[in-house]
Amino acid sequence: MIAFYLSLIALGAAGAAVIRELAAKQTKQRAALRPVRIQTADRPTSHNARRG
């Protein structure tokens, strides 16, 4: 009976690990699809910079 509960715990831990891995892959894919801001050296990018 104890072995049954231990196997359930092991299955639950393995399932949680798989879900975490899938979530990490999905996060990486979303980050790859996000547009990246490119800062150029010839114009100021701070909020306090004057425009004009």
N, C-alpha and C positions, 0 to 999 in steps of 0.2 A: 504494500500500500504506500509506503514511504517512497519507493522507487517511482510510482505513478506521479506523485506530487512533484518529485524532483525533476522528472521528465517534463512535466507541464511548465515548471519554472524555467527549465533550459529552453524550451520552445518559445516561451514568452520573451526571454532575453535575446534569443536569436532573431525573433520577429522585430523587436525594438531596434536591434542593430541594423537590420535591413531597412527599416523605415528611416532611420537616421541617415543612412548612406544615400537613399533615394532623395531625401530632402536636401542633402548637401549637393548632389548632382544637379538638382533642379535650381538651386540657388546659383550655382556656377553658370548654368545655361542662361539664366535671366540676367546675370551680370554681364555676360558676353554680348547680349542683345541690347544693353543700355548704351545710348550714345555717350561718347567720352568727350569731356570739355577739353579743348586744346588751348593752352595759354600761349600767346605770342609774346615775344620779348619786346616788340616795338610799341606796344600800347599797354597802358596801365590797366590792371584788372581789379584793383581794390575798389571798395565801395566809396572810399573817400576821394577818389581821383576826380579831377575836374573833367567835364565833358566840353568839347568845343575845340 
